Amino acid sequence: MTLNASQVGFALESCVVCARAVSAPYCSPRAAAAFGCKGTAITDQTRNDVLSFFNFIRQRLSQGEYNEYGISSASDMNKLRWDCNLEAIAARLVQNCPEDVPLSSAEHALNFNYYGPHTAEEVLKSPITASMWKWTEIANAGWPADNVFNGNEVLHSFANMVSANATAAGCYSSTCVERASSACVFSQCAIPNGVLVYTSGTPCENGGQCASPKTGVCEYGICVLTA
């Protein structure tokens, strides 16, 4: 897949680049864990890659690596885990490759992409990989300085990805000959206009305890929840 300048610029050392760096914990090449999910359209390696990408973006944001885009560091960011139940919801939403965004329940935030006829074969092979890149394309969208979601649809998917309230995600994709749909469902509620996405501040210190009210251990600026 060819990445455009805004994708490379915003993601900074994205998973394509950070694999070269020993200090990039979430993007280092490694064998995929056994997630135990029932879906077969995506592999455990894809699950691992998507989850690692999400946590890499959250970790970089938390440590202030996106300040040049007007996105401040975070004091309350969690490390996401993969949830097979959320994946199952995503699988139902993309069945038969719908073009329209399925209605998102009030219980879960949703990221969705549809790829129509004439889509590149490379995208059709892994729609979810193409989608996770697309959801970071906000470099010129104007992130709100107070981190309060302002209803801008361009920011919606990214806001879901970096919501401090999110603790888990599950994704799925379907390819129907020359069309494809992909979706990621998050543990938190859909983010309405006027709601804080995350709190600006100093991230937790690696190896230390996460700040109250969360219970967990800090890992590269994000909290690995233990309760």
N, CA, C and O of each residue as an XYZ file, in Angstrom:
908
protein
N       0.840     -1.192      0.000
C       0.000      0.000      0.000
C       0.873      1.238      0.000
O       1.807      1.333      0.796
N       0.594      2.170     -0.860
C       1.351      3.411     -0.921
C       0.756      4.406      0.057
O      -0.447      4.662      0.012
N       1.563      4.972      0.937
C       1.096      5.912      1.937
C       1.323      7.326      1.452
O       2.378      7.641      0.901
N       0.323      8.187      1.658
C       0.494      9.559      1.229
C       1.208     10.362      2.308
O       1.442      9.877      3.415
N       1.548     11.598      1.964
C       2.368     12.410      2.865
C       1.682     12.677      4.189
O       2.337     12.692      5.232
N       0.361     12.888      4.167
C      -0.328     13.194      5.417
C      -0.339     11.991      6.345
O      -0.252     12.149      7.563
N      -0.445     10.786      5.783
C      -0.424      9.591      6.613
C       0.932      9.426      7.279
O       1.020      9.216      8.489
N       1.985      9.521      6.483
C       3.320      9.343      7.023
C       3.644     10.460      8.000
O       4.226     10.217      9.058
N       3.268     11.686      7.649
C       3.573     12.823      8.500
C       2.873     12.759      9.825
O       3.487     13.028     10.858
N       1.588     12.406      9.830
C       0.869     12.410     11.096
C       1.261     11.233     11.971
O       1.496     11.402     13.167
N       1.334     10.065     11.398
C       1.634      8.886     12.203
C       3.071      8.888     12.707
O       3.441      8.080     13.558
N       3.887      9.812     12.169
C       5.292      9.897     12.569
C       5.952      8.541     12.352
O       5.862      7.988     11.255
N       6.617      7.989     13.372
C       7.203      6.662     13.202
C       6.085      5.647     13.342
O       5.928      5.018     14.388
N       5.327      5.498     12.298
C       4.229      4.541     12.283
C       4.795      3.146     12.380
O       6.010      2.961     12.460
N       3.920      2.173     12.373
C       4.397      0.799     12.522
C       5.317      0.390     11.396
O       6.115     -0.532     11.562
N       5.229      1.050     10.253
C       6.150      0.731      9.167
C       7.556      1.171      9.523
O       8.529      0.486      9.210
N       7.659      2.325     10.184
C       8.962      2.898     10.494
C       9.480      2.419     11.835
O      10.667      2.129     11.985
N       8.576      2.336     12.823
C       9.056      2.084     14.177
C       9.551      0.670     14.353
O      10.213      0.377     15.348
N       9.258     -0.211     13.433
C       9.788     -1.571     13.535
C      11.308     -1.564     13.505
O      11.952     -2.532     13.910
N      11.877     -0.461     13.021
C      13.339     -0.348     12.971
C      13.917      0.080     14.316
O      15.124     -0.011     14.544
N      13.048      0.546     15.197
C      13.535      1.123     16.448
C      13.306      0.167     17.612
O      12.188     -0.302     17.828
N      14.356     -0.117     18.351
C      14.246     -1.036     19.481
C      13.311     -0.480     20.538
O      12.651     -1.246     21.239
N      13.241      0.845     20.667
C      12.465      1.466     21.734
C      10.992      1.598     21.411
O      10.253      2.190     22.199
N      10.535      1.075     20.295
C       9.117      1.172     19.941
C       8.430     -0.138     20.300
O       8.412     -1.062     19.486
N       7.853     -0.243     21.526
C       7.404     -1.534     22.044
C       6.230     -2.131     21.317
O       6.126     -3.355     21.247
N       5.337     -1.325     20.770
C       4.112     -1.867     20.208
C       4.225     -2.240     18.748
O       3.330     -2.892     18.211
N       5.290     -1.848     18.096
C       5.404     -2.123     16.674
C       6.542     -3.065     16.350
O       6.798     -3.340     15.178
N       7.223     -3.559     17.346
C       8.314     -4.485     17.084
C       7.766     -5.778     16.513
O       6.778     -6.299     17.030
N       8.378     -6.319     15.458
C       7.897     -7.567     14.880
C       7.922     -8.678     15.919
O       8.922     -8.872     16.611
N       6.817     -9.402     16.023
C       6.748    -10.494     16.976
C       5.643    -11.443     16.548
O       4.766    -11.087     15.761
N       5.699    -12.657     17.079
C       4.666    -13.630     16.749
C       3.350    -13.202     17.370
O       3.320    -12.691     18.490
N       2.264    -13.411     16.643
C       0.954    -13.024     17.139
C       0.525    -13.930     18.282
O       0.778    -15.135     18.268
N      -0.129    -13.331     19.271
C      -0.677    -14.110     20.368
C      -1.901    -14.876     19.881
O      -2.490    -14.533     18.856
N      -2.276    -15.908     20.618
C      -3.503    -16.640     20.304
C      -4.657    -15.919     20.984
O      -4.793    -15.982     22.206
N      -5.483    -15.239     20.211
C      -6.552    -14.421     20.777
C      -7.784    -15.250     21.140
O      -8.549    -14.860     22.022
N      -7.982    -16.372     20.482
C      -9.112    -17.233     20.808
C     -10.435    -16.797     20.227
O     -11.481    -17.289     20.649
N     -10.423    -15.877     19.259
C     -11.667    -15.426     18.632
C     -12.100    -16.423     17.553
O     -11.273    -17.150     17.002
N     -13.395    -16.447     17.258
C     -13.947    -17.434     16.329
C     -13.898    -16.987     14.873
O     -13.972    -17.822     13.971
N     -13.774    -15.698     14.632
C     -13.786    -15.206     13.259
C     -12.585    -15.685     12.470
O     -11.478    -15.773     13.001
N     -12.804    -15.994     11.208
C     -11.718    -16.525     10.384
C     -11.323    -15.598      9.238
O     -10.345    -15.876      8.543
N     -12.054    -14.506      9.020
C     -11.724    -13.598      7.918
C     -10.474    -12.780      8.221
O      -9.827    -12.270      7.307
N     -10.135    -12.653      9.501
C      -8.878    -12.019      9.873
C      -8.089    -12.992     10.743
O      -8.666    -13.815     11.453
N      -6.791    -12.889     10.679
C      -5.910    -13.805     11.397
C      -5.479    -13.212     12.733
O      -5.661    -12.022     12.987
N      -4.908    -14.059     13.579
C      -4.358    -13.553     14.830
C      -3.233    -12.556     14.572
O      -3.039    -11.625     15.353
N      -2.494    -12.745     13.486
C      -1.449    -11.778     13.155
C      -2.053    -10.415     12.851
O      -1.517     -9.390     13.274
N      -3.176    -10.395     12.112
C      -3.848     -9.124     11.824
C      -4.389     -8.508     13.093
O      -4.274     -7.298     13.292
N      -4.978     -9.317     13.956
C      -5.461     -8.801     15.240
C      -4.316     -8.155     16.009
O      -4.454     -7.055     16.543
N      -3.201     -8.842     16.059
C      -2.035     -8.321     16.758
C      -1.541     -7.018     16.132
O      -1.194     -6.074     16.842
N      -1.510     -6.972     14.804
C      -1.020     -5.777     14.113
C      -1.923     -4.573     14.369
O      -1.438     -3.472     14.631
N      -3.240     -4.787     14.293
C      -4.183     -3.684     14.504
C      -4.116     -3.197     15.943
O      -4.056     -1.992     16.190
N      -4.127     -4.122     16.891
C      -4.061     -3.734     18.297
C      -2.753     -3.014     18.604
O      -2.745     -2.022     19.333
N      -1.659     -3.503     18.056
C      -0.365     -2.847     18.263
C      -0.359     -1.438     17.687
O       0.200     -0.517     18.283
N      -0.984     -1.276     16.522
C      -1.058      0.046     15.901
C      -1.857      1.007     16.778
O      -1.424      2.134     17.022
N      -3.026      0.563     17.254
C      -3.837      1.413     18.125
C      -3.041      1.837     19.354
O      -3.023      3.018     19.701
N      -2.386      0.892     20.011
C      -1.650      1.216     21.230
C      -0.413      2.062     20.954
O      -0.001      2.857     21.798
N       0.174      1.894     19.783
C       1.304      2.746     19.412
C       0.851      4.195     19.264
O       1.509      5.106     19.767
N      -0.271      4.412     18.575
C      -0.810      5.766     18.424
C      -1.141      6.354     19.791
O      -0.828      7.516     20.048
N      -1.765      5.580     20.669
C      -2.128      6.054     22.005
C      -0.880      6.375     22.831
O      -0.848      7.365     23.561
N       0.142      5.531     22.710
C       1.372      5.758     23.457
C       2.089      7.017     22.973
O       2.562      7.814     23.784
N       2.169      7.195     21.660
C       2.839      8.372     21.104
C       2.091      9.652     21.467
O       2.710     10.660     21.808
N       0.765      9.614     21.395
C      -0.025     10.775     21.790
C       0.223     11.090     23.257
O       0.472     12.240     23.621
N       0.154     10.063     24.095
C       0.328     10.256     25.529
C       1.642     10.953     25.852
O       1.704     11.775     26.766
N       2.686     10.628     25.108
C       4.003     11.195     25.377
C       4.272     12.505     24.633
O       5.401     12.997     24.625
N       3.241     13.063     24.012
C       3.373     14.381     23.403
C       4.032     14.405     22.046
O       4.510     15.453     21.610
N       4.070     13.258     21.357
C       4.739     13.194     20.062
C       3.941     13.848     18.931
O       4.458     14.007     17.825
N       2.687     14.228     19.196
C       1.868     14.874     18.166
C       1.614     16.344     18.480
O       0.674     16.943     17.958
N       2.457     16.922     19.335
C       2.271     18.324     19.704
C       2.296     19.249     18.501
O       1.589     20.257     18.481
N       3.106     18.919     17.490
C       3.203     19.789     16.322
C       1.894     19.861     15.549
O       1.706     20.759     14.728
N       0.995     18.927     15.803
C      -0.318     18.950     15.161
C      -1.381     19.546     16.079
O      -2.575     19.463     15.789
N      -0.947     20.145     17.185
C      -1.889     20.741     18.119
C      -2.557     19.727     19.015
O      -3.607     20.006     19.594
N      -1.959     18.537     19.141
C      -2.527     17.475     19.968
C      -1.619     17.294     21.175
O      -0.462     16.897     21.035
N      -2.142     17.584     22.357
C      -1.329     17.588     23.571
C      -1.108     16.183     24.114
O      -1.777     15.231     23.711
N      -0.154     16.073     25.037
C       0.090     14.805     25.716
C      -1.094     14.475     26.623
O      -1.918     15.340     26.918
N      -1.171     13.218     27.064
C      -2.314     12.761     27.859
C      -1.860     12.204     29.201
O      -0.807     11.576     29.306
N      -2.667     12.443     30.215
C      -2.352     11.943     31.556
C      -3.192     10.735     31.936
O      -3.015     10.174     33.018
N      -4.115     10.322     31.053
C      -5.073      9.281     31.456
C      -5.332      8.249     30.356
O      -6.460      7.780     30.200
N      -4.300      7.896     29.599
C      -4.482      6.987     28.463
C      -4.266      5.532     28.881
O      -3.302      5.210     29.576
N      -5.183      4.657     28.446
C      -5.077      3.228     28.735
C      -4.468      2.469     27.566
O      -4.520      2.920     26.422
N      -3.894      1.319     27.865
C      -3.503      0.376     26.825
C      -4.723     -0.471     26.476
O      -5.350     -1.053     27.362
N      -5.058     -0.543     25.196
C      -6.212     -1.325     24.771
C      -5.882     -2.814     24.749
O      -4.737     -3.202     24.519
N      -6.883     -3.630     24.988
C      -6.793     -5.068     24.789
C      -7.784     -5.453     23.693
O      -8.706     -4.699     23.384
N      -7.587     -6.619     23.116
C      -8.504     -7.110     22.077
C      -9.656     -7.841     22.742
O      -9.450     -8.615     23.677
N     -10.874     -7.597     22.260
C     -12.064     -8.220     22.829
C     -12.795     -9.003     21.741
O     -13.256     -8.420     20.760
N     -12.903    -10.318     21.911
C     -13.549    -11.153     20.892
C     -15.037    -10.850     20.758
O     -15.600    -11.019     19.676
N     -15.680    -10.407     21.828
C     -17.099    -10.048     21.744
C     -17.291     -8.797     20.894
O     -18.240     -8.708     20.116
N     -16.386     -7.829     21.045
C     -16.449     -6.637     20.205
C     -16.138     -6.992     18.759
O     -16.735     -6.433     17.839
N     -15.208     -7.915     18.553
C     -14.922     -8.386     17.197
C     -16.167     -9.012     16.572
O     -16.448     -8.796     15.394
N     -16.910     -9.785     17.358
C     -18.119    -10.434     16.840
C     -19.158     -9.404     16.417
O     -19.864     -9.601     15.428
N     -19.256     -8.302     17.167
C     -20.169     -7.223     16.776
C     -19.715     -6.626     15.453
O     -20.522     -6.406     14.550
N     -18.414     -6.366     15.346
C     -17.868     -5.816     14.100
C     -18.122     -6.759     12.934
O     -18.435     -6.308     11.832
N     -17.992     -8.058     13.162
C     -18.210     -9.042     12.097
C     -19.641     -8.986     11.575
O     -19.871     -9.095     10.370
N     -20.592     -8.818     12.473
C     -22.001     -8.714     12.045
C     -22.234     -7.438     11.240
O     -23.010     -7.434     10.284
N     -21.569     -6.369     11.624
C     -21.781     -5.086     10.958
C     -21.239     -5.062      9.533
O     -21.763     -4.340      8.685
N     -20.199     -5.839      9.263
C     -19.590     -5.809      7.925
C     -20.026     -6.983      7.050
O     -19.545     -7.135      5.927
N     -20.923     -7.799      7.554
C     -21.386     -8.946      6.768
C     -21.992     -8.481      5.444
O     -22.812     -7.563      5.424
N     -21.597     -9.102      4.361
C     -22.059     -8.777      3.003
C     -21.577     -7.410      2.518
O     -22.110     -6.871      1.547
N     -20.580     -6.854      3.184
C     -19.919     -5.619      2.727
C     -20.881     -4.451      2.518
O     -20.982     -3.943      1.401
N     -21.589     -4.012      3.557
C     -22.510     -2.883      3.392
C     -21.771     -1.600      3.041
O     -20.637     -1.381      3.469
N     -22.430     -0.758      2.258
C     -21.830      0.521      1.867
C     -22.052      1.590      2.917
O     -21.181      2.427      3.153
N     -23.207      1.564      3.542
C     -23.555      2.590      4.517
C     -23.030      2.222      5.897
O     -22.917      1.046      6.241
N     -22.715      3.235      6.669
C     -22.249      3.019      8.030
C     -23.387      2.435      8.853
O     -24.457      3.039      8.927
N     -23.188      1.286      9.467
C     -24.241      0.724     10.317
C     -24.500      1.648     11.497
O     -23.610      2.373     11.941
N     -25.715      1.613     11.994
C     -26.042      2.427     13.151
C     -25.209      1.969     14.341
O     -25.178      0.783     14.669
N     -24.544      2.906     14.975
C     -23.728      2.580     16.139
C     -24.609      2.603     17.378
O     -25.371      3.546     17.592
N     -24.501      1.563     18.187
C     -25.281      1.536     19.413
C     -24.742      2.578     20.378
O     -23.595      3.010     20.267
N     -25.575      2.974     21.321
C     -25.132      3.941     22.316
C     -24.054      3.338     23.207
O     -23.305      4.058     23.867
N     -23.982      2.009     23.219
C     -23.067      1.319     24.122
C     -21.629      1.301     23.623
O     -20.694      1.261     24.422
N     -21.447      1.332     22.291
C     -20.105      1.185     21.735
C     -19.830      2.197     20.629
O     -20.689      2.476     19.792
N     -18.608      2.745     20.642
C     -18.150      3.597     19.543
C     -17.780      2.714     18.359
O     -17.376      1.564     18.528
N     -17.926      3.270     17.152
C     -17.709      2.487     15.938
C     -16.898      3.273     14.917
O     -17.194      4.434     14.635
N     -15.875      2.629     14.369
C     -15.166      3.120     13.183
C     -15.512      2.203     12.023
O     -15.500      0.980     12.168
N     -15.822      2.791     10.867
C     -16.303      1.989      9.733
C     -15.751      2.553      8.431
O     -15.642      3.767      8.260
N     -15.405      1.652      7.518
C     -14.986      2.048      6.173
C     -15.563      1.105      5.133
O     -15.657     -0.105      5.341
N     -15.950      1.699      3.997
C     -16.421      0.916      2.850
C     -15.510      1.195      1.666
O     -15.139      2.341      1.413
N     -15.157      0.151      0.950
C     -14.338      0.264     -0.253
C     -15.129     -0.303     -1.425
O     -15.453     -1.490     -1.454
N     -15.433      0.558     -2.388
C     -16.277      0.177     -3.513
C     -15.521     -0.428     -4.673
O     -14.325     -0.702     -4.574
N     -16.230     -0.638     -5.790
C     -15.597     -1.183     -6.993
C     -14.385     -0.348     -7.411
O     -14.335      0.859     -7.178
N     -13.431     -1.004     -8.021
C     -12.184     -0.397     -8.497
C     -11.201     -0.108     -7.363
O     -10.201      0.581     -7.562
N     -11.490     -0.636     -6.181
C     -10.532     -0.522     -5.084
C      -9.299     -1.372     -5.385
O      -9.411     -2.455     -5.961
N      -8.144     -0.887     -5.000
C      -6.896     -1.608     -5.247
C      -6.935     -2.995     -4.615
O      -7.458     -3.184     -3.517
N      -6.375     -3.948     -5.327
C      -6.373     -5.332     -4.853
C      -5.698     -5.453     -3.492
O      -6.109     -6.260     -2.657
N      -4.676     -4.658     -3.276
C      -3.951     -4.703     -2.010
C      -4.843     -4.319     -0.839
O      -4.737     -4.894      0.245
N      -5.734     -3.335     -1.061
C      -6.675     -2.928     -0.021
C      -7.692     -4.029      0.224
O      -8.026     -4.321      1.372
N      -8.186     -4.641     -0.843
C      -9.185     -5.698     -0.705
C      -8.640     -6.906      0.048
O      -9.400     -7.643      0.677
N      -7.336     -7.108     -0.014
C      -6.734     -8.232      0.701
C      -6.741     -8.006      2.208
O      -6.823     -8.964      2.976
N      -6.658     -6.762      2.634
C      -6.645     -6.453      4.063
C      -7.308     -5.111      4.315
O      -6.622     -4.131      4.604
N      -8.641     -5.048      4.212
C      -9.348     -3.771      4.383
C      -9.111     -3.131      5.743
O      -9.060     -1.906      5.853
N      -8.968     -3.948      6.772
C      -8.810     -3.371      8.102
C      -7.468     -2.656      8.237
O      -7.365     -1.664      8.959
N      -6.443     -3.151      7.548
C      -5.143     -2.482      7.569
C      -5.228     -1.120      6.889
O      -4.687     -0.135      7.390
N      -5.908     -1.070      5.747
C      -6.097      0.202      5.053
C      -6.890      1.177      5.912
O      -6.603      2.374      5.931
N      -7.882      0.664      6.618
C      -8.750      1.525      7.421
C      -8.011      2.157      8.583
O      -8.197      3.340      8.868
N      -7.178      1.388      9.254
C      -6.524      1.962     10.435
C      -5.603      3.114     10.045
O      -5.406      4.045     10.825
N      -5.033      3.052      8.832
C      -4.269      4.198      8.346
C      -5.190      5.379      8.067
O      -4.871      6.517      8.413
N      -6.312      5.115      7.452
C      -7.243      6.188      7.092
C      -7.718      6.941      8.329
O      -7.910      8.156      8.284
N      -7.907      6.235      9.415
C      -8.422      6.856     10.627
C      -7.426      7.793     11.292
O      -7.795      8.521     12.214
N      -6.178      7.794     10.852
C      -5.195      8.734     11.408
C      -5.019      9.978     10.544
O      -4.192     10.830     10.868
N      -5.766     10.103      9.465
C      -5.592     11.220      8.529
C      -6.291     12.482      9.031
O      -7.305     12.903      8.473
N      -5.739     13.084     10.091
C      -6.377     14.266     10.668
C      -5.403     15.427     10.809
O      -5.708     16.412     11.483
N      -4.238     15.325     10.184
C      -3.189     16.334     10.382
C      -3.674     17.747     10.100
O      -3.233     18.694     10.752
N      -4.572     17.901      9.142
C      -5.050     19.237      8.764
C      -6.477     19.503      9.225
O      -7.114     20.452      8.767
N      -6.976     18.674     10.125
C      -8.383     18.784     10.518
C      -8.615     19.728     11.684
O      -9.750     20.143     11.919
N      -7.562     20.079     12.424
C      -7.729     21.013     13.529
C      -8.264     20.351     14.789
O      -9.436     20.512     15.131
N      -7.410     19.611     15.475
C      -7.812     18.978     16.726
C      -8.134     20.056     17.760
O      -7.366     21.007     17.903
N      -9.265     19.931     18.494
C      -9.637     20.960     19.472
C      -8.622     21.066     20.602
O      -8.198     20.055     21.163
N      -8.239     22.283     20.929
C      -7.191     22.511     21.924
C      -7.565     21.976     23.299
O      -6.687     21.605     24.078
N      -8.861     21.932     23.604
C      -9.294     21.450     24.915
C      -9.601     19.957     24.919
O     -10.042     19.418     25.934
N      -9.373     19.289     23.798
C      -9.620     17.847     23.648
C     -11.090     17.463     23.792
O     -11.417     16.302     24.041
N     -11.959     18.435     23.636
C     -13.399     18.166     23.678
C     -13.884     17.945     22.251
O     -13.700     18.808     21.393
N     -14.497     16.806     21.992
C     -14.946     16.497     20.636
C     -15.957     17.538     20.172
O     -16.934     17.825     20.863
N     -15.706     18.100     18.992
C     -16.515     19.215     18.497
C     -17.485     18.824     17.391
O     -18.063     19.693     16.739
N     -17.667     17.535     17.174
C     -18.605     17.088     16.158
C     -18.021     16.981     14.767
O     -18.728     16.584     13.840
N     -16.751     17.321     14.587
C     -16.103     17.239     13.282
C     -15.969     15.772     12.879
O     -15.254     15.007     13.525
N     -16.659     15.386     11.809
C     -16.661     13.983     11.397
C     -15.278     13.497     10.970
O     -14.982     12.306     11.064
N     -14.429     14.415     10.501
C     -13.070     14.024     10.114
C     -12.293     13.523     11.333
O     -11.404     12.681     11.204
N     -12.627     14.038     12.504
C     -11.932     13.666     13.730
C     -12.572     12.491     14.453
O     -11.998     11.953     15.400
N     -13.753     12.094     14.013
C     -14.551     11.128     14.770
C     -13.827      9.803     15.001
O     -13.737      9.331     16.134
N     -13.313      9.206     13.933
C     -12.676      7.893     14.061
C     -11.406      7.959     14.904
O     -11.136      7.065     15.706
N     -10.627      9.033     14.716
C      -9.412      9.179     15.514
C      -9.767      9.372     16.982
O      -9.100      8.823     17.860
N     -10.811     10.148     17.253
C     -11.239     10.360     18.637
C     -11.615      9.037     19.295
O     -11.300      8.814     20.464
N     -12.286      8.163     18.555
C     -12.604      6.840     19.098
C     -11.332      6.062     19.424
O     -11.264      5.374     20.443
N     -10.331      6.173     18.561
C      -9.073      5.441     18.744
C      -8.312      5.886     19.981
O      -7.637      5.077     20.619
N      -8.413      7.170     20.329
C      -7.592      7.700     21.424
C      -8.422      8.102     22.637
O      -7.923      8.805     23.516
N      -9.654      7.679     22.698
C     -10.486      7.994     23.855
C      -9.891      7.386     25.120
O      -9.549      6.204     25.151
N      -9.773      8.202     26.158
C      -9.234      7.704     27.424
C     -10.183      6.720     28.090
O      -9.766      5.950     28.955
N     -11.444      6.736     27.701
C     -12.415      5.818     28.289
C     -12.361      4.430     27.669
O     -12.938      3.487     28.211
N     -11.682      4.296     26.550
C     -11.609      2.997     25.874
C     -10.638      2.075     26.602
O      -9.544      2.484     26.993
N     -11.053      0.837     26.774
C     -10.182     -0.172     27.374
C      -9.976     -1.363     26.445
O      -9.061     -2.161     26.653
N     -10.826     -1.489     25.416
C     -10.739     -2.650     24.525
C     -11.298     -2.301     23.156
O     -12.031     -1.326     22.990
N     -10.934     -3.123     22.182
C     -11.444     -2.956     20.820
C     -11.511     -4.323     20.153
O     -10.822     -5.264     20.546
N     -12.356     -4.405     19.140
C     -12.428     -5.603     18.311
C     -12.779     -5.188     16.904
O     -13.666     -4.357     16.709
N     -12.112     -5.743     15.926
C     -12.286     -5.322     14.535
C     -12.546     -6.524     13.639
O     -12.244     -7.664     13.991
N     -13.116     -6.236     12.466
C     -13.364     -7.293     11.488
C     -13.522     -6.643     10.124
O     -13.799     -5.449     10.016
N     -13.340     -7.448      9.087
C     -13.545     -6.952      7.729
C     -14.109     -8.060      6.867
O     -13.923     -9.245      7.144
N     -14.804     -7.653      5.815
C     -15.342     -8.590      4.834
C     -14.991     -8.090      3.445
O     -15.049     -6.890      3.177
N     -14.630     -9.002      2.569
C     -14.362     -8.678      1.171
C     -15.330     -9.457      0.300
O     -15.451    -10.677      0.415
N     -16.023     -8.725     -0.581
C     -17.044     -9.313     -1.452
C     -16.647     -9.043     -2.903
O     -17.110     -8.079     -3.513
N     -15.795     -9.891     -3.440
C     -15.280     -9.787     -4.800
C     -14.505     -8.481     -4.969
O     -13.308     -8.444     -4.685
N     -15.167     -7.398     -5.429
C     -14.463     -6.135     -5.662
C     -14.885     -5.044     -4.685
O     -14.625     -3.863     -4.914
N     -15.530     -5.439     -3.608
C     -15.938     -4.490     -2.567
C     -15.459     -5.015     -1.211
O     -15.140     -6.194     -1.061
N     -15.418     -4.119     -0.238
C     -15.032     -4.543      1.109
C     -15.563     -3.552      2.136
O     -15.762     -2.374      1.840
N     -15.785     -4.045      3.336
C     -16.151     -3.200      4.467
C     -15.320     -3.621      5.665
O     -15.005     -4.799      5.831
N     -14.972     -2.665      6.490
C     -14.228     -2.966      7.715
C     -14.801     -2.143      8.856
O     -15.333     -1.053      8.646
N     -14.685     -2.678     10.065
C     -15.222     -1.983     11.234
C     -14.395     -2.318     12.458
O     -13.879     -3.426     12.598
N     -14.280     -1.340     13.339
C     -13.717     -1.554     14.666
C     -14.736     -1.049     15.683
O     -15.267      0.054     15.553
N     -14.995     -1.856     16.676
C     -15.934     -1.512     17.742
C     -15.130     -1.353     19.028
O     -14.292     -2.194     19.356
N     -15.391     -0.273     19.749
C     -14.633      0.042     20.955
C     -15.502     -0.131     22.196
O     -16.730     -0.079     22.125
N     -14.846     -0.335     23.326
C     -15.568     -0.624     24.565
C     -16.353      0.569     25.083
O     -17.371      0.394     25.754
N     -15.893      1.786     24.780
C     -16.567      2.964     25.306
C     -17.786      3.333     24.456
O     -17.953      2.845     23.338
N     -18.615      4.187     24.998
C     -19.782      4.677     24.263
C     -19.329      5.556     23.098
O     -18.219      6.088     23.100
N     -20.201      5.696     22.111
C     -19.945      6.630     21.022
C     -19.721      8.021     21.611
O     -20.429      8.437     22.527
N     -18.733      8.734     21.079
C     -18.376     10.040     21.631
C     -19.301     11.113     21.067
O     -19.241     11.405     19.873
N     -20.153     11.704     21.897
C     -21.026     12.771     21.404
C     -20.313     14.113     21.391
O     -19.260     14.278     22.008
N     -20.889     15.048     20.695
C     -20.361     16.401     20.657
C     -20.305     16.971     22.073
O     -21.256     16.835     22.843
N     -19.185     17.610     22.409
C     -19.060     18.263     23.702
C     -18.462     17.416     24.807
O     -18.416     17.847     25.959
N     -18.000     16.212     24.476
C     -17.444     15.314     25.496
C     -15.918     15.281     25.399
O     -15.360     15.264     24.302
N     -15.252     15.274     26.550
C     -13.795     15.230     26.616
C     -13.288     13.881     26.110
O     -13.753     12.829     26.549
N     -12.331     13.922     25.181
C     -11.764     12.682     24.632
C     -10.696     12.128     25.570
O     -10.680     10.930     25.852
N      -9.815     12.981     26.048
C      -8.811     12.589     27.035
C      -8.355     13.842     27.764
O      -8.638     14.958     27.327
N      -7.649     13.660     28.879
C      -7.186     14.780     29.688
C      -5.737     15.113     29.358
O      -4.867     14.243     29.398
N      -5.486     16.373     29.034
C      -4.109     16.805     28.784
C      -3.307     16.748     30.078
O      -3.839     16.970     31.165
N      -2.024     16.449     29.943
C      -1.179     16.432     31.125
C       0.031     15.558     30.940
O       0.332     15.108     29.835
N       0.728     15.319     32.041
C       1.938     14.506     32.024
C       1.574     13.031     32.068
O       0.804     12.619     32.936
N       2.103     12.229     31.158
C       1.777     10.798     31.174
C       2.396     10.105     32.380
O       3.315     10.628     33.010
N       1.885      8.934     32.687
C       2.435      8.156     33.792
C       3.882      7.759     33.491
O       4.298      7.738     32.333
N       4.631      7.449     34.528
C       6.035      7.074     34.380
C       6.156      5.570     34.199
O       5.516      4.795     34.910
N       6.978      5.164     33.245
C       7.115      3.752     32.906
C       7.473      2.917     34.134
O       8.433      3.210     34.846
N       6.676      1.869     34.364
C       6.908      0.984     35.495
C       6.231      1.418     36.774
O       6.177      0.656     37.739
N       5.707      2.653     36.795
C       5.033      3.149     37.981
C       3.554      2.808     37.986
O       3.035      2.215     37.041
N       2.895      3.186     39.050
C       1.462      2.970     39.164
C       0.711      4.055     38.402
O       1.139      5.208     38.353
N      -0.404      3.672     37.816
C      -1.236      4.648     37.119
C      -1.958      5.517     38.130
O      -2.207      5.103     39.262
N      -2.288      6.721     37.710
C      -2.956      7.665     38.598
C      -4.381      7.218     38.896
O      -5.027      6.577     38.066
N      -4.865      7.559     40.080
C      -6.249      7.302     40.469
C      -7.183      8.005     39.480
O      -6.847      9.088     39.001
N      -8.361      7.413     39.154
C      -8.988      6.237     39.774
C      -8.624      4.920     39.109
O      -9.218      3.892     39.435
N      -7.678      4.915     38.197
C      -7.337      3.687     37.489
C      -6.384      2.828     38.322
O      -5.578      3.338     39.101
N      -6.497      1.528     38.138
C      -5.603      0.600     38.807
C      -4.803     -0.135     37.753
O      -5.363     -0.869     36.938
N      -3.502      0.059     37.767
C      -2.680     -0.594     36.763
C      -1.243     -0.132     36.846
O      -0.868      0.640     37.728
N      -0.443     -0.619     35.906
C       0.978     -0.290     35.847
C       1.255      0.438     34.542
O       0.741      0.063     33.488
N       2.066      1.473     34.620
C       2.362      2.289     33.448
C       3.332      1.568     32.517
O       4.312      0.969     32.960
N       3.044      1.637     31.239
C       3.900      1.040     30.220
C       4.068      2.042     29.086
O       3.165      2.215     28.267
N       5.216      2.700     29.037
C       5.521      3.665     27.984
C       4.443      4.749     27.861
O       4.031      5.102     26.756
N       4.000      5.264     28.993
C       3.083      6.392     28.989
C       1.614      6.048     28.962
O       0.776      6.948     29.020
N       1.271      4.773     28.876
C      -0.136      4.377     28.920
C      -0.325      3.318     29.997
O       0.607      2.594     30.346
N      -1.540      3.239     30.516
C      -1.812      2.402     31.678
C      -2.289      1.016     31.267
O      -3.261      0.879     30.523
N      -1.596     -0.010     31.756
C      -2.045     -1.391     31.577
C      -2.943     -1.707     32.761
O      -2.463     -1.932     33.872
N      -4.239     -1.723     32.520
C      -5.201     -1.866     33.606
C      -5.160     -3.266     34.202
O      -5.051     -4.263     33.489
N      -5.249     -3.315     35.525
C      -5.279     -4.596     36.229
C      -6.604     -4.831     36.924
O      -6.819     -5.888     37.518
N      -7.489     -3.857     36.855
C      -8.807     -4.012     37.475
C      -9.801     -3.143     36.736
O     -10.980     -3.116     37.089
